[in-house]
Amino acid sequence: MNLRRHRRGRAAEDDAYACPSAASFDGLDPSSYGYYDAIYDVAESDGFASSSRVGSVEVVPAGGGDNRTLAIARLATIAGFSSAKLSGGDKTLVLRGNGGSQIYGDFAGAMLAAHHFNNGVGDVVREATDVHERCPVRLSMEDARDSESLQTVAVDRFGKRMIEDPDRPPAALLGAWRSAVSVPLAILSGAYRVPQISPLSTSTELDDTSVYRYFGRLIPSDSGTAVAVIDYFTGLDVRHFGMLYVNDPYGSGFYQAINEASLSKPENERVKVRASPFSYNNHLTESKRDIELQIRQLKQTGYRYFFGVFYDEHYELVMEAAYRVGIAGPGYVWIISDGLSETYLDGRVYKPGSPLAVASQGIGILKAEGGRETKEGNSGYDRFAKAWYSQGSNSVNYYNCKQPKDNTINDSTIYYKAPLDFFRGQHLPPTAGAVFLYDSVMALGLAACELYNKAEDAYFNGEDLHTAFVSQSFEGASGEVAILPKTTSRDPKSAFFVLYNIHGEPDGQDRALFRVKTVAHTSSARESTKVIWKSFANETYVYSDGSTIPPGSLPLAEVNMNHLSPSARIAGITIAIIIFSTALFFCIWTQQNRSERVVKASQPRFLCMICVGAVVLGSTIIPLSIDDSVASIQACNNACMLNKIVAKVQQQTRMKVKVKDAMRPFFVVWGLNTIVLVSWTKVDPLMWVRLDTELIFDRFDRSIDSYGLCHSNNSAGWIAGLFIINFPLLILANYQAYKARNLSTEFSESKYVSIIMALMFEVVVIGLPVFILVGGDTALRFIVMTFLIGSICMSTLCLMFIPKMRALRQQLNQQGEENNEAIDETKVERVPITRVVSNVGDEDEEEIGIFVRLGALFRRRSSDGGGTSTEQGNAGTMTGRSIYVGRMISQCSSSAN
């Protein structure tokens, strides 16, 4: 039997179709589907005169005058076409993935890739163009085997395959779909040194190349998907979520990957996860009890967001239990991993208002996909979609032939058989499994050709093929294919993740019809440390309450805002009023007594400046008493700005100096402070902010104790500038007060100035550290600041004015006593002054003349209201009698004149 030379092209398709086999080999066109399946069957039955088994391939002559030989690499497939269910001791098989069509589509992707590779069709993968002309490797597909989604069945199927034909092991094994099945299968296939390539198994356990030496995949592992999950949740500002996962290698591996992905983030981006696993059991009633128990555990967390890792058969059990417990429906968000197929929910109907209808509203499915069609239509996925929909009836017939032929219930009729217009009628869009299997089969073919080119022959074993497979890099249907040698899994940065949103609407038949739409995807960012999520054009996520606004991830926190209490605010304002009243009283007193000697000695203008300074400083208590409990944030910001305008008053020793001499340093200091404060206001204005005390937390690690204050980005620098200007002046003032301590109090109030300076220094040195130590205690901070301001203002006012008031009062009292004594003298000696003068003898005439002149001098001085302070002081020491006599003589003199 001779082989006909391979021709490139598409075989004519017709409705009469027979599954390819050794018996039908002579009637097959080399470009037809299944041609190399038939060749392999012929070689396996020793139908060729010269064929041999070498390594992982069947070597056959090309024939047709071609001296070359062809190497047929056989690919086996084990997939979960069905799921086993036990009910009342009877076992039934239920087709997975929308009645079996999805798994059918997945498997079709592998067979399409083999057909393209064998015919050198580079419509999807450019590297495959004319590959059949330069490489003698051809791919053949075995009939698929159903694992029934069970580990034991999968291992049994592959084990029987190897036992029945031990001399012709497959070149590679495609499968399984579930990680729980792939794990034991990878151990068995590794023992036979058969590379196993899974399209959808994502467990991180399979990243361990020391155990699973011959395993590989073009879908990212759960460690990559976990990063996408964490980045999606953090994008919603979700820092806490619950996780319900099936306790198998897929689920437990995913949970571990989630924790590792969270810990790999900066501390402020980490997510806290509370997880509850449930057992995977064929008896769904047992799984149901376990699911309900674990969901009740999640209820105790108080979380609002949940991530589920389970399969189609668990969906209704999980969501119905979640609704009954109260963690599904409005206010809650469920995102489910790729264990749940989007096609399972698309088109489902539930009774409106039923637990499943309410719980299914707004859920999401996050998974790695093969890609999405673009507007430009030039991506690998676009090319694959075009090839997918162009498949005709011959393709469908061939794929139908390759469906499983047996199962544990001995009923092969249960498997899905597609209609002839399955692809051209667009019954099913390209599935993720189909895309990943297409690239996987293409990568195996290109790897085999790479080995042929390197060794100048087409013969290789399983280890060689696996090593070459891991090194492949090309743009395929799923985008840029890049495999991490350390894990033999796809680089997640080259993967394409999508988020599906499920939402139901009434269909007019008293049913809620649920549809699936893709709302978000990731963009390729291999240089980035994060997975970047983007929304599809004109698509938004609709949550369970029908809105597009994500609910809060946690219950509202009961935060102690540490607002200023009304009593503290009233006390502070009362102190401010006391300061204002005191300053106003002293200012009025100064103006009323400005002609008095004791007021003139201290210069009334300076005394009024002290009063104004006290008012300005005391007025800062008012904005300090304002917080966000009594005013808006903008009003609080304005209060922060007012709080910076504090007058700095320099105390002066009370020597007899000119006003301009005292004002010059005052305006210098005032100007420097104004420059700093105005610059601070313009460059870095104070704003009202609320900070956490980080001392009291609730069970969600949220701070429930906060305080508000005026804050700017560089407050410390501005405060330091004010400190540098004013603190040295305070030190200098204290030094001057000390130096002037022995000056006569007639010219200065050095004693009281010294006390004021000492008090100010003490307030600053002791009060400010106390203010810093009270930290976020709003009441204490306000009390301390009010005390500081009140101490400075009241001590300055009282020590400056009360001694003057006492001195003035003593002066007035003394003058009153003197007047009273003079009146008493007049009562004792009621002798008319004319009689006194007329009765004086000649010997006393000279003495009387002296008193007359002295009285006249006294009268002039008194009428002038001045004289030196020494003269005035000496006049104050005159006895009552001398004053009386002098005055009387003065009056006498005036009368005589």
C-alpha positions in Angstrom: 0.0 0.0 0.0 1.5 3.3 -1.0 1.0 6.7 0.4 -0.1 9.5 -1.9 1.8 12.7 -1.9 0.2 15.3 0.5 -1.6 18.1 -1.3 -2.3 21.4 0.4 -5.9 22.4 0.1 -9.4 21.8 1.5 -11.1 18.6 0.6 -14.5 18.8 -1.0 -17.2 18.5 1.6 -20.3 16.5 1.2 -23.0 15.0 3.4 -21.9 11.4 2.8 -19.3 10.8 5.4 -17.6 7.8 6.9 -15.3 8.0 9.9 -11.7 7.6 8.8 -10.1 4.2 9.4 -7.7 1.8 8.0 -10.5 0.3 5.9 -11.4 3.7 4.4 -7.8 4.8 3.8 -7.7 4.3 0.0 -10.7 6.6 -0.4 -9.3 9.5 1.6 -7.7 12.7 0.3 -4.4 13.6 2.0 -5.9 17.0 2.8 -9.0 15.7 4.4 -9.8 15.4 8.1 -8.6 12.1 9.5 -6.3 11.2 6.7 -3.4 10.7 9.1 -5.6 8.9 11.6 -6.2 6.3 8.9 -2.5 6.1 8.1 -1.7 5.5 11.7 -4.3 2.8 11.9 -2.9 1.1 8.8 0.6 1.2 10.3 -0.7 0.0 13.6 -2.2 -3.0 11.9 1.0 -3.7 10.0 -0.6 -2.7 6.7 2.6 -1.1 5.4 5.4 -3.1 4.0 8.0 -0.8 5.6 6.9 1.1 8.8 8.4 1.2 12.2 7.9 2.6 15.6 10.7 5.0 16.7 10.4 6.9 19.9 7.1 8.6 20.1 6.2 8.5 16.4 5.2 6.0 13.8 7.5 6.2 10.8 5.9 5.4 7.5 7.0 5.9 3.9 5.7 9.0 2.1 5.1 7.0 -1.1 4.1 8.5 -4.4 7.7 8.6 -5.6 8.8 10.6 -2.5 11.7 8.9 -0.8 11.1 10.7 2.4 9.4 9.1 5.4 6.7 10.7 7.5 6.6 10.6 11.3 3.0 10.3 12.6 2.7 11.6 16.2 -0.5 10.3 17.8 -2.3 12.6 20.3 -4.7 11.1 22.9 -7.4 13.1 24.7 -9.0 12.6 28.1 -11.7 15.1 29.0 -14.6 15.5 31.4 -17.3 15.2 28.8 -19.8 14.3 31.5 -20.2 14.3 35.3 -21.2 11.3 37.3 -24.2 11.6 39.7 -25.4 9.0 42.1 -29.0 9.0 43.1 -30.5 6.1 45.1 -27.6 3.9 44.3 -28.0 4.4 40.5 -25.3 6.2 38.5 -26.1 8.6 35.8 -23.9 10.8 33.5 -24.8 14.4 32.8 -23.1 16.1 30.0 -21.1 19.1 31.1 -20.8 22.5 29.5 -24.2 23.5 28.1 -25.4 20.0 27.3 -22.0 18.9 26.1 -21.6 21.4 23.3 -18.8 23.3 25.1 -16.6 20.3 25.7 -17.3 19.4 22.1 -16.1 22.8 21.0 -13.0 22.5 23.2 -12.0 19.2 21.5 -12.8 20.6 18.1 -10.1 23.2 18.7 -7.4 20.5 19.0 -8.6 18.7 15.8 -8.7 22.0 13.9 -5.1 22.7 14.9 -4.0 19.2 13.8 -5.7 19.7 10.5 -4.0 23.1 9.9 -0.6 21.8 10.9 -0.8 18.7 8.6 -1.9 21.0 5.7 0.5 23.8 6.4 -2.3 26.3 6.9 -0.9 29.4 8.6 -4.2 31.4 8.8 -4.0 31.5 12.6 -0.3 30.8 13.5 2.0 32.3 10.9 4.8 29.8 11.8 2.6 27.0 10.5 2.5 28.3 6.9 3.8 25.5 4.6 5.3 23.7 7.6 4.3 20.4 5.9 6.8 21.2 3.1 9.8 21.6 5.4 8.9 19.1 8.1 7.8 15.5 7.8 5.9 15.4 11.1 2.2 14.8 11.0 -0.3 14.8 13.8 -3.0 12.2 14.3 -5.9 12.2 16.8 -7.2 9.3 18.8 -10.8 9.0 19.8 -11.5 11.1 22.9 -12.0 9.4 26.3 -14.4 10.6 28.9 -13.0 10.9 32.4 -16.5 11.6 33.7 -14.8 14.4 35.7 -13.4 11.8 38.1 -9.8 11.0 39.0 -10.3 7.3 39.1 -12.0 7.1 35.8 -9.3 9.2 34.1 -6.5 7.2 35.5 -8.3 4.0 34.6 -8.9 5.2 31.0 -5.3 6.1 30.4 -3.9 3.1 32.1 -6.0 0.8 29.9 -4.8 2.7 26.9 -1.2 2.1 27.8 -1.8 -1.6 28.6 -3.7 -2.3 25.4 -1.0 -0.9 23.2 2.2 -0.6 25.2 4.4 -0.5 22.2 2.7 2.5 20.7 2.2 5.1 23.4 0.7 8.4 22.3 3.2 11.2 21.6 1.3 13.5 23.9 -1.8 13.5 26.1 -4.3 16.3 25.9 -6.2 16.8 29.2 -7.6 16.8 31.6 -9.9 19.8 32.1 -10.2 19.7 35.9 -7.1 20.1 38.0 -8.3 17.4 40.4 -8.2 15.0 37.5 -5.0 16.3 35.9 -2.9 15.9 39.1 -3.1 12.0 39.3 -3.2 11.8 35.6 0.0 13.8 35.3 1.8 11.4 37.7 0.7 8.4 35.6 1.6 10.0 32.3 4.9 11.1 33.7 5.6 7.5 34.6 5.1 6.6 31.0 7.1 9.6 29.9 4.2 11.0 27.9 3.9 14.8 27.9 0.5 15.9 29.2 -0.8 19.3 28.0 -3.9 20.6 29.8 -6.1 23.3 28.3 -7.9 24.4 31.4 -6.3 22.8 34.5 -4.9 25.7 36.5 -4.0 24.3 39.9 -0.7 25.7 41.3 0.2 22.2 42.4 1.0 21.3 38.8 3.6 24.0 38.7 6.0 21.7 40.6 8.2 20.4 37.9 10.0 18.1 40.3 6.8 16.0 40.6 5.0 16.7 37.3 8.0 16.5 35.0 6.0 16.0 31.8 3.1 18.4 32.5 2.6 21.7 30.6 -0.2 24.1 29.8 -0.9 27.3 27.8 -3.3 28.6 30.3 -1.9 30.5 33.3 -1.9 28.6 36.6 -4.1 29.8 39.5 -1.1 31.8 40.8 -1.5 34.1 37.8 -5.3 34.1 37.9 -5.1 34.9 41.7 -3.1 38.1 40.9 -5.8 39.1 38.4 -8.4 38.5 41.2 -6.6 40.5 43.8 -6.0 43.4 41.4 -9.6 43.4 40.4 -10.8 43.5 44.0 -8.3 46.2 45.0 -9.5 48.2 42.0 -12.9 48.2 43.7 -11.3 49.2 47.0 -12.2 45.8 48.5 -9.7 44.7 51.2 -11.8 41.9 52.7 -13.6 39.1 50.9 -14.7 35.6 51.8 -13.7 32.6 49.7 -15.7 29.3 49.2 -13.8 26.6 47.5 -14.1 23.0 46.7 -11.5 21.0 48.6 -9.7 19.4 45.8 -6.3 20.2 44.2 -7.9 22.9 42.1 -9.7 24.6 44.9 -7.0 24.3 47.6 -4.4 25.3 45.1 -6.4 28.4 44.2 -6.8 29.4 47.9 -3.0 29.1 48.4 -2.4 31.2 45.3 -4.8 33.9 46.5 -2.9 34.2 49.8 0.4 34.3 48.0 -0.8 36.9 45.6 -2.1 39.1 48.4 1.2 38.8 50.4 3.2 39.7 47.3 1.5 43.1 47.2 2.6 46.2 49.1 1.1 46.3 52.6 -1.4 48.9 51.8 -2.7 46.8 48.8 -3.0 43.5 50.6 -6.4 41.8 50.9 -7.6 39.8 53.9 -9.3 36.5 52.8 -11.4 34.3 55.0 -11.9 30.9 53.3 -14.2 28.0 53.8 -13.6 24.7 51.9 -16.3 22.1 51.2 -15.7 18.5 50.1 -16.3 17.3 46.6 -18.6 14.4 46.7 -20.6 12.6 44.0 -23.4 12.3 46.4 -24.7 15.9 46.0 -26.8 15.6 49.2 -23.7 15.2 51.2 -22.0 18.1 49.4 -25.2 20.2 50.1 -24.9 19.8 53.8 -21.2 20.6 53.8 -21.8 23.7 51.5 -24.5 25.0 53.9 -22.2 24.6 56.9 -19.3 26.5 55.2 -21.6 29.3 54.0 -22.8 29.8 57.5 -19.2 30.2 58.5 -18.8 32.9 55.8 -21.8 34.6 57.1 -20.0 35.2 60.4 -17.3 37.2 58.7 -19.7 40.1 57.9 -18.1 40.4 54.5 -20.0 41.6 51.4 -17.8 40.3 48.7 -17.2 36.6 48.0 -15.0 34.6 45.6 -16.2 31.1 44.7 -14.0 28.2 43.4 -16.3 25.4 42.4 -17.9 23.7 39.3 -21.1 23.8 37.4 -22.7 21.1 39.4 -22.2 23.0 42.6 -23.6 26.4 41.4 -27.2 26.0 42.4 -26.4 24.3 45.7 -24.0 27.2 46.6 -26.2 30.1 45.6 -29.4 28.8 47.0 -27.7 28.2 50.4 -26.1 31.6 50.2 -29.5 33.2 49.7 -31.0 31.4 52.6 -28.2 32.3 54.9 -28.4 35.9 53.8 -25.1 36.5 51.9 -26.5 36.6 48.3 -28.7 39.2 46.7 -28.8 43.0 46.9 -25.8 44.3 48.8 -23.6 41.3 48.1 -21.2 40.4 45.3 -20.2 37.0 44.2 -17.3 36.5 41.7 -16.7 32.9 40.6 -13.6 31.3 39.1 -13.3 29.5 35.8 -14.6 26.3 37.4 -18.0 27.7 36.5 -18.7 27.9 32.8 -20.3 31.0 31.5 -22.3 28.9 29.1 -23.9 27.1 32.1 -25.7 30.2 33.1 -26.3 31.8 29.7 -29.9 31.2 28.8 -30.9 29.8 32.2 -34.3 30.6 33.5 -35.5 30.8 37.1 -38.8 31.8 38.6 -38.8 35.6 39.4 -38.2 36.2 43.1 -37.0 32.6 43.7 -33.8 32.1 45.7 -31.8 31.3 42.6 -33.2 34.2 40.6 -32.3 36.7 43.3 -28.9 35.1 44.1 -27.9 34.9 40.5 -28.5 38.6 39.8 -25.2 40.4 39.3 -22.8 37.6 39.9 -19.5 37.5 37.9 -17.2 34.9 36.5 -13.5 35.7 36.2 -11.3 33.5 34.1 -8.5 33.4 31.6 -9.8 33.4 28.0 -8.4 32.8 24.7 -9.1 36.4 23.6 -11.8 38.6 22.1 -12.4 39.8 18.6 -11.1 43.3 17.9 -12.4 46.0 15.6 -9.2 45.8 13.6 -9.7 42.1 13.1 -6.0 41.4 12.9 -5.3 39.6 16.2 -4.6 35.9 16.6 -8.1 35.4 18.1 -9.7 37.2 15.2 -7.9 34.9 12.8 -9.0 31.9 14.8 -12.6 33.0 15.0 -12.6 33.3 11.2 -11.2 29.8 10.8 -13.7 28.5 13.4 -16.8 29.8 11.7 -15.6 28.7 8.3 -15.6 25.0 9.2 -18.1 23.0 7.3 -19.9 19.7 7.4 -16.8 17.5 6.9 -15.3 19.1 10.0 -18.4 18.4 12.0 -18.7 14.8 10.8 -15.0 14.2 11.6 -15.4 15.7 15.1 -18.5 13.6 15.7 -16.6 10.5 14.9 -14.0 11.4 17.5 -16.4 11.6 20.4 -16.0 9.0 23.2 -17.0 5.5 22.4 -17.6 4.1 25.9 -18.1 5.0 29.5 -18.8 3.4 32.8 -22.6 3.0 32.1 -21.9 1.6 28.7 -23.9 4.2 26.8 -22.0 6.1 24.2 -25.2 7.6 22.8 -25.3 10.3 25.5 -22.5 12.3 23.9 -23.2 15.4 22.0 -23.3 15.2 18.2 -23.2 18.6 16.5 -25.4 19.5 13.6 -23.7 20.0 10.3 -24.1 23.8 10.5 -22.6 23.9 14.0 -19.8 26.2 13.0 -21.1 28.1 10.0 -24.4 28.6 11.8 -22.5 30.0 14.7 -24.2 27.7 17.3 -21.2 28.2 19.6 -18.5 30.9 19.6 -14.9 29.8 20.1 -14.5 28.5 23.6 -11.5 29.1 25.8 -10.7 25.4 25.8 -10.8 25.4 22.0 -8.4 28.4 21.8 -5.9 27.0 24.3 -6.1 23.5 22.8 -5.5 24.9 19.3 -2.3 26.7 20.5 -1.3 23.6 22.5 -1.5 21.2 19.5 0.2 23.8 17.3 3.0 24.2 19.8 3.4 20.4 20.0 3.7 20.2 16.2 6.1 23.1 16.0 8.2 21.6 18.8 8.4 18.3 16.9 9.5 20.1 13.8 12.1 22.0 15.8 13.5 18.7 17.0 13.6 17.4 13.5 15.5 20.4 12.3 18.0 20.2 15.1 18.7 16.5 14.8 18.1 16.2 11.1 15.6 13.4 11.7 12.0 13.3 12.9 12.5 10.9 15.8 12.0 12.0 19.3 10.8 10.7 22.6 8.4 12.2 25.2 11.1 14.0 27.2 12.5 15.7 24.1 9.0 16.8 22.9 8.2 18.2 26.4 11.4 20.2 26.5 10.9 21.6 23.0 7.2 22.4 23.8 8.2 24.6 26.8 10.6 26.6 24.7 7.9 27.6 22.1 7.0 31.2 21.6 4.7 32.5 18.9 1.5 34.5 18.4 -1.3 32.1 18.5 -5.1 32.2 18.8 -4.7 33.1 22.5 -2.3 35.9 21.8 1.4 35.9 22.5 2.4 32.4 23.7 5.1 32.5 26.4 5.8 29.6 28.8 7.6 29.9 32.0 10.3 27.2 32.1 10.3 27.1 35.9 6.7 26.1 36.1 6.0 24.9 32.5 2.8 27.1 32.7 1.9 30.1 30.6 3.3 33.5 31.7 0.2 35.2 33.2 1.4 38.6 31.9 0.8 37.2 28.4 -2.7 35.9 29.3 -6.0 37.5 28.6 -8.4 37.5 31.6 -12.1 38.5 31.3 -14.9 39.2 33.7 -18.4 38.1 32.8 -21.5 39.6 34.3 -24.7 37.6 34.7 -28.0 39.4 34.8 -31.6 38.3 34.4 -34.6 40.0 32.9 -38.3 38.9 32.7 -38.9 37.0 29.4 -42.7 37.6 29.4 -43.5 34.0 30.4 -43.3 34.5 34.2 -39.6 33.6 34.1 -36.3 35.4 34.6 -34.0 34.8 31.7 -30.3 35.1 32.5 -27.8 36.3 30.0 -24.0 36.6 30.2 -22.1 39.5 28.9 -18.4 40.3 29.1 -17.8 43.6 30.8 -14.1 43.8 31.6 -10.8 42.4 30.4 -7.1 42.7 31.1 -4.5 44.3 28.9 -1.2 42.8 28.1 1.4 44.4 30.4 4.4 42.0 30.8 6.5 44.8 32.2 4.0 45.8 34.8 3.8 44.3 38.3 0.0 44.5 38.2 -2.8 43.1 36.1 -4.5 46.1 34.4 -8.3 45.8 34.2 -10.2 47.7 31.5 -13.9 47.9 30.7 -15.2 46.9 27.3 -16.7 49.8 25.3 -20.2 50.7 26.4 -20.2 47.9 29.0 -20.6 48.3 32.8 -21.0 45.8 35.6 -24.5 45.5 36.9 -24.7 44.5 40.5 -27.4 42.5 42.3 -29.4 45.6 43.2 -29.5 46.7 39.5 -27.1 49.5 39.9 -23.7 50.0 38.5 -22.2 51.3 41.8 -20.3 48.6 43.7 -21.6 48.1 47.3 -19.3 48.6 50.3 -17.2 45.6 51.1 -17.9 45.7 54.8 -20.7 46.9 57.1 -20.6 50.5 58.0 -18.1 51.1 60.8 -19.2 52.9 63.9 -16.4 55.3 64.2 -15.7 57.5 67.3 -15.1 60.8 65.6 -13.8 62.4 68.7 -15.8 65.5 68.1 -15.3 68.4 70.5 -18.0 68.1 73.2 -20.4 71.0 73.6 -19.2 71.6 77.2 -15.6 71.9 76.1 -16.6 74.2 73.2 -18.6 76.4 75.6 -15.8 76.5 78.1 -13.3 77.5 75.4 -15.5 80.3 74.0 -16.2 81.5 77.5 -12.4 81.8 78.1 -12.2 83.7 74.8 -15.0 86.1 75.9 -13.2 86.6 79.2 -10.0 87.5 77.4 -11.9 89.9 75.1 -13.8 91.5 78.0 -10.6 91.9 80.1 -8.7 93.4 77.2 -11.5 95.8 76.4 -11.8 96.9 80.0 -8.1 97.5 80.4 -8.0 99.4 77.1 -10.9 101.7 78.2 -9.3 102.2 81.6 -6.1 103.2 79.8 -7.9 105.8 77.7 -9.7 107.2 80.6 -6.6 107.6 82.7 -4.1 108.4 80.0 -3.3 111.8 81.7 -2.4 110.1 85.0 1.2 109.9 85.8 1.2 106.0 86.3 -0.3 105.5 82.8 1.9 108.1 81.1 4.9 106.4 82.5 4.1 103.2 80.5 2.9 105.1 77.4 -0.8 104.5 76.7 -0.2 103.5 73.0 1.9 100.5 74.1 -0.7 99.5 76.7 -3.4 99.5 74.1 -1.2 97.4 71.8 -1.0 94.8 74.5 -4.8 94.7 74.7 -5.1 94.3 70.9 -2.5 91.5 70.9 -4.4 89.7 73.6 -7.7 90.0 71.7 -6.0 88.7 68.5 -4.4 85.8 70.3 -7.5 85.0 72.3 -9.6 85.0 69.1 -7.8 81.9 67.9 -9.8 79.9 70.4 -12.9 80.4 68.3 -11.6 78.7 65.1 -10.0 76.0 67.3 -13.5 75.2 68.6 -14.8 74.5 65.1 -14.8 71.0 63.8 -16.8 68.9 61.3 -19.6 68.2 63.8 -20.7 71.9 63.7 -19.5 73.0 60.3 -18.9 71.8 56.8 -15.4 70.8 55.6 -15.0 74.1 53.7 -15.9 76.0 56.9 -13.4 73.9 58.8 -10.8 74.8 56.1 -11.6 78.5 56.6 -11.2 78.0 60.3 -7.8 76.5 59.7 -6.8 79.5 57.7 -8.0 81.9 60.4 -6.1 80.0 63.0 -2.8 80.9 61.5 -3.3 84.7 61.9 -1.9 85.1 65.3 -0.3 88.5 66.3 3.2 88.4 67.8 3.5 91.1 70.4 7.0 92.0 71.7 7.1 93.1 75.3 9.1 96.3 76.0 10.8 97.5 79.2 9.0 100.6 80.3 11.8 103.1 80.1 11.1 106.6 78.8 11.7 105.9 75.1 10.2 107.3 72.0 7.3 105.6 70.3 9.1 105.3 67.0 12.1 103.6 68.7 9.7 100.9 70.1 7.7 100.4 66.9 10.7 99.8 64.7 11.5 96.3 66.1 7.8 95.5 66.5 7.2 96.0 62.8 10.3 94.0 61.9 9.1 91.0 63.9 5.5 91.5 62.8 6.7 91.7 59.2 8.7 88.5 59.4 5.8 86.6 60.9 3.5 87.9 58.3 5.7 86.9 55.4 6.0 83.3 56.8 2.2 83.0 57.4 1.2 84.5 54.1 3.7 82.2 52.3 2.4 79.2 54.2 -1.2 80.2 53.3 -0.4 80.5 49.6 2.0 77.6 49.1 0.8 75.0 51.5 -2.6 76.0 53.0 -3.9 74.3 56.0 -6.8 72.0 55.3 -9.2 70.1 57.5 -8.3 66.4 57.6 -9.4 63.5 59.6 -6.8 61.0 60.8 -7.1 57.5 62.4 -5.7 57.1 65.8 -4.6 53.6 64.9 -5.2 52.5 68.4 -8.7 51.0 68.3 -9.8 48.6 65.6 -12.9 46.6 64.8 -13.0 42.9 63.8 -12.3 44.0 60.2 -9.0 45.7 61.2 -10.6 49.1 60.5 -9.7 52.0 62.8 -12.8 53.1 64.6 -11.3 56.0 66.3 -10.4 59.2 64.4 -9.8 62.9 65.1 -9.8 66.0 62.9 -7.2 68.7 62.7 -5.8 71.3 60.5 -3.0 69.9 58.4 -0.7 70.8 55.6 1.9 68.8 53.7 4.9 70.6 55.2 3.6 72.0 58.5 6.8 71.1 60.3 8.9 73.4 58.1 6.6 76.4 58.4 6.3 75.9 62.2 10.1 75.7 62.4 10.3 79.0 60.6 8.0 80.7 63.0 9.9 79.1 65.9 13.2 80.4 64.6 11.8 83.9 64.4 9.9 84.1 67.7 11.6 81.8 70.2 14.9 83.7 70.2 12.9 86.8 70.8 11.3 85.2 73.8 14.7 84.2 75.1 16.0 87.8 74.5 13.0 89.3 76.2 13.6 87.1 79.2 17.2 88.1 79.3 16.3 91.8 79.1 13.8 91.4 81.9 16.5 89.8 84.0 18.9 92.6 83.3 16.3 95.2 84.2 15.2 93.5 87.4 16.9 96.2 89.6 15.7 99.2 87.7 13.4 101.6 89.7 9.8 100.6 89.3 9.0 104.4 88.9 10.4 104.1 85.3 9.6 100.5 84.4 7.6 97.5 85.5 10.6 95.3 85.4 9.4 93.1 88.1 6.1 92.3 86.3 7.7 92.2 82.9 10.1 89.6 84.2 7.2 87.5 85.6 5.4 87.7 82.3 8.4 86.6 80.3 9.1 83.8 82.7 5.4 82.6 82.4 5.5 82.8 78.6 8.7 80.8 78.5 7.3 78.2 80.9 4.1 77.9 78.9 6.0 77.3 75.7 8.5 74.8 77.2 6.0 72.8 79.2 2.7 73.4 77.2 3.8 72.5 73.7 5.2 69.1 74.6 2.0 68.3 76.4 0.0 69.5 73.4 2.1 67.0 71.2 1.6 64.2 73.7 -2.2 64.4 73.8 -2.1 63.4 70.1 -5.6 62.6 68.7 -7.5 63.3 71.9 -9.5 66.2 70.6 -10.9 67.3 73.9 -7.5 67.3 75.6 -5.9 69.0 72.7 -8.4 71.8 72.7 -8.2 72.2 76.5 -4.4 72.3 76.4 -4.4 74.9 73.6 -7.1 77.0 75.3 -5.1 76.9 78.5 -1.9 78.0 76.8 -3.7 80.9 75.0 -5.6 81.9 78.1 -2.5 81.7 80.3 -0.5 83.9 78.0 -3.3 86.5 77.4 -4.6 86.7 81.0 -1.1 86.7 82.7 0.1 89.5 80.3 -3.0 91.6 80.8 -3.3 91.1 84.6 0.4 91.6 85.3 0.6 94.7 83.1 -2.5 96.5 84.2 -3.5 95.4 87.7 -0.3 96.8 89.4 -0.9 100.1 87.5 -4.5 100.2 88.7 -3.4 99.6 92.3 -0.7 102.3 92.0 -3.2 104.8 90.6 -5.7 103.9 93.4 -3.0 104.3 96.1 -2.1 107.7 94.6 -5.7 108.8 94.7 -6.2 107.4 98.2 -3.1 109.3 99.4 -4.3 112.5 97.9 -7.7 112.0 99.5 -6.1 111.5 102.9 -4.1 114.7 102.5 -7.1 116.7 101.6 -9.0 115.3 104.6 -6.1 116.3 106.9 -6.2 119.8 105.4 -9.9 120.0 106.1 -9.4 118.9 109.7 -6.9 121.7 110.2 -9.4 124.2 109.0 -11.9 122.9 111.5 -9.4 123.3 114.5 -8.2 126.8 113.6 -11.2 128.7 112.3 -9.4 132.0 112.3 -9.8 134.2 109.2 -6.7 134.5 107.3 -6.9 138.3 107.5 -6.9 138.2 111.2 -3.9 135.9 111.3 -2.0 138.3 109.1 -3.0 141.4 111.0 -2.1 139.9 114.3 1.4 139.0 113.3 4.2 141.0 114.9 7.1 142.7 113.2 9.4 139.9 114.2 7.4 137.3 112.2 7.0 139.4 109.1 10.0 137.9 107.4 8.8 134.3 108.1 5.4 135.0 106.8 6.8 136.4 103.6 8.7 133.1 103.0 5.4 131.1 103.3 3.7 133.5 101.0 6.3 133.0 98.3 6.3 129.2 98.9 2.5 129.1 98.5 2.6 131.0 95.3 5.2 128.6 94.0 3.1 125.6 95.0 0.1 127.1 93.3 1.9 127.7 90.0 3.3 124.2 90.1 -0.1 122.7 90.7 -1.7 124.7 88.0 1.0 123.5 85.5 0.2 119.9 86.4 3.8 118.8 85.9 7.2 119.2 87.2 9.8 116.5 87.4 8.8 113.3 89.0 11.4 114.0 91.8 9.7 117.3 92.6 6.3 115.6 92.6 7.6 112.9 94.8 9.1 115.5 97.3 5.8 117.3 97.3 4.2 114.1 98.2 6.3 114.0 101.4 5.2 117.4 102.7 3.2 117.2 105.9 -0.4 118.1 106.0 0.2 121.2 108.0 2.8 122.6 105.6 0.5 122.0 102.7 -2.3 123.6 104.5 -0.3 126.6 105.5 1.2 127.0 102.1 -2.2 126.8 100.4 -3.7 129.3 102.8 -0.9 131.7 102.5 -1.1 131.3 98.7 -4.8 132.2 98.9 -4.0 135.1 101.2 -1.4 136.3 98.8 -3.8 136.0 95.9 -6.4 138.0 97.9 -3.9 140.7 98.8 -2.8 141.0 95.2 
